[in-house]
Amino acid sequence: MIKMGIYGPLRVIGFLGSPPPWWGVTLLVIGAVSGVAGVLHALAQHDLKRLLAYSSVENIGIIALGIGIGLLGQSHGEPALAFIGYAGSLFHVLNHGLFKGMLFQAAGSVLHATGTRDLESLGGLSRRMPVTSLMFLIGSVAICGLPPLNGFVSEWLIYVGAFRASGALPTVWAVTSISVVPALALIGGLAAACFVKAFGVAFLGEARTAARSSVRPLPVRSYFGGLSRKRRRHGAGAAALARDTALSGVPPRAARRNTGWSPGQWHRLLCSRVASRIIHA
């Protein structure tokens, strides 16, 4: 549902023709503030699900940064710059749906097994919930924008757009655009600290209460078939999200061998139809 706040403006932009530059600057400011404020609030949380909810605010900020770059490129007649900005933001919309869905499923498994979302009451769950631990780790790496997972590719496109804008736009707008780089770097660093804390406190170390030391999670086979239909659906969904998060960061080997494209080029192609429609509307 939170992506409707992104879909709506993009649809409206497509109907309004070439936007004024201040629209892009406004989106860059909103994105930077939203990203930094969201990740700072997430860093301060002790409730696992609330931490994930605040990190969604951060990721909407990252998406807004990409849209801001795209608007600046579109307003100055730079279709390549607009394309990169919109492609990065749209691909991050897809990526966020994948890795955040997996993180929430892992958090739900932790709540189901332990009866609490309080990080201070957890600990040592990696030995008792190895599959959930692995999926939370994959989601954490992706949401921090680290290679080779999908979060890195979409954030890299936004970085590329910001650097390209610094050389393609007039001085005032170029300085504004290059400010995306430190903002995105700060957001990424704080996100890494946030999820190192979340994963380390919940899954590493020793159980902090006697009740947590006797956790009995779902058997590993429930993630790959077996048990009841409801549990099988839950496990298959979590496994599919983990697979897609891992594989969508790099193009298929055969496609890369045949085209010679880099991951960034491949994923720009995935967003090309939507981005091109916005630019040429």
Secondary structure by P-SEA (a helix, b strand, c coil): ccaaaaaaaaaaaaacccccaaaaaaaaaaaaaaaaaaaaaaaacccaaaaaaaaaaaaaaaaaaaaaaaaaaaaaccaaaaaaaaaaaaaaaaaaaaaaaaaaaaaaaaaaaccccccccccccccccaaaaaaaaaaaaaaacccccaaaaaaaaaaaaaaaaaacccaaaaaaaaaaaaaaaaaaaaaaaaaaaaaaacccccccccccccccccccccccccccaaaaaaaaaaaaaaaaaaaaccccaaaaaaccccaaaaaaaaaaaaaaaaaac
